Amino acid sequence: MIVSGIGCHGAVTQYVNANGFHSIHGRTLPVATGIKLANHELQVIAMAGDGDGYGIGIGHFIHTMRRNLDITNLVHNNKRYSLTTGQTSPTTEMGGSTKSTPFGVIEVPVNPLTLALSSGATYISRGFAGDPLHLKKLITDGIAHKGFALIDILQPCITFNHVNTNTFYKEKVYKLEEDGNYDPGDKMAAYERALEWGDRIPIGLFYKEVRSTYEDEVETIKDMTLVKRAVTGVDITKTLEQFK
Ligand SMILES: Cc1ncc(C[n+]2csc(CCOP(=O)(O)OP(=O)(O)O)c2C)c(N)n1
């Protein structure tokens, strides 16, 4: 099941041969949570833009990571509100001028990776749209991971972001896994790399941890999914009568 929000990625549910739910701006994670809790045998992928997931949806982002639901969260991070024609987003770099900040951005950007590290996500990664094979591996590993997996995806927006271009990223990105000493089990090392943003920008798997998922701990769905319980014939007539 793929859940999308509102933004340039929104129509993805129509391009992929899977179940899809095109939800509303900032609410992909609550919708994905509902789906997962109704049927935790479904593989659930929730997508968002940076405005969608790290702006209006930032509260849901934090709480879903704390719960460690087994959801894969792909965030298409182009550092702009692009569908609405190029306003500042929570990840726009300071100083840069955009349609909504003609004199330059004066706020510190949200760092999704350090936020994920401090909120309890158990698979934290960053890919680059200009390296699709590497990104594919992060996505497939994220899906295979049992727990909340973040894949923050650096994406140039050729129309509204003339700072973080394809060339900008191509010159700077390096892969964490090419550093033989990097250990994705070391949280402090992950913080250090997650703060690195300059001449060098790390991509790859920052952090991974095994922890029980929310759905593993919810007593009422431990033995059977809610949807199976519904079709095995629990009689709710008496309950419904109370609401007449
Ligand atoms: C509740 C709500 N607020 C605002 C909007 C208007 N809106 C639509 S898309 C969007 C921003 C999208 O930016 P982002 O999530 O970064 O995705 P992008 O378009 O850059 O891919 C906004 C503010 C909306 N649709 N719903």
PDBQT file of the ligand as one rigid body, heavy atoms in Angstrom, charges set to zero:
ROOT
HETATM    1  C1  LIG A 301      -3.766  21.698   4.426  1.00  0.00    +0.000 C 
HETATM    2  C2  LIG A 301      -3.139  22.263   3.193  1.00  0.00    +0.000 A 
HETATM    3  N1  LIG A 301      -2.370  23.355   3.277  1.00  0.00    +0.000 NA
HETATM    4  C3  LIG A 301      -1.778  23.855   2.181  1.00  0.00    +0.000 A 
HETATM    5  C4  LIG A 301      -1.984  23.264   0.968  1.00  0.00    +0.000 A 
HETATM    6  C5  LIG A 301      -1.351  23.852  -0.262  1.00  0.00    +0.000 C 
HETATM    7  N2  LIG A 301      -0.222  23.110  -0.705  1.00  0.00    +0.000 N 
HETATM    8  C6  LIG A 301      -0.323  22.187  -1.685  1.00  0.00    +0.000 A 
HETATM    9  S1  LIG A 301       1.151  21.494  -2.073  1.00  0.00    +0.000 SA
HETATM   10  C7  LIG A 301       1.936  22.452  -0.916  1.00  0.00    +0.000 A 
HETATM   11  C8  LIG A 301       3.424  22.407  -0.700  1.00  0.00    +0.000 C 
HETATM   12  C9  LIG A 301       4.090  21.243  -1.277  1.00  0.00    +0.000 C 
HETATM   13  O1  LIG A 301       5.443  21.286  -0.946  1.00  0.00    +0.000 OA
HETATM   14  P1  LIG A 301       6.221  19.961  -0.665  1.00  0.00    +0.000 P 
HETATM   15  O2  LIG A 301       5.508  19.118   0.308  1.00  0.00    +0.000 OA
HETATM   16  O3  LIG A 301       7.623  20.344  -0.291  1.00  0.00    +0.000 OA
HETATM   17  O4  LIG A 301       6.189  19.185  -2.034  1.00  0.00    +0.000 OA
HETATM   18  P2  LIG A 301       6.701  19.610  -3.505  1.00  0.00    +0.000 P 
HETATM   19  O5  LIG A 301       5.528  20.219  -4.200  1.00  0.00    +0.000 OA
HETATM   20  O6  LIG A 301       7.858  20.529  -3.368  1.00  0.00    +0.000 OA
HETATM   21  O7  LIG A 301       7.086  18.324  -4.129  1.00  0.00    +0.000 OA
HETATM   22  C10 LIG A 301       1.058  23.279  -0.246  1.00  0.00    +0.000 A 
HETATM   23  C11 LIG A 301       1.443  24.230   0.815  1.00  0.00    +0.000 C 
HETATM   24  C12 LIG A 301      -2.799  22.105   0.894  1.00  0.00    +0.000 A 
HETATM   25  N3  LIG A 301      -3.003  21.444  -0.234  1.00  0.00    +0.000 N 
HETATM   26  N4  LIG A 301      -3.368  21.635   2.022  1.00  0.00    +0.000 NA
ENDROOT
TORSDOF 0
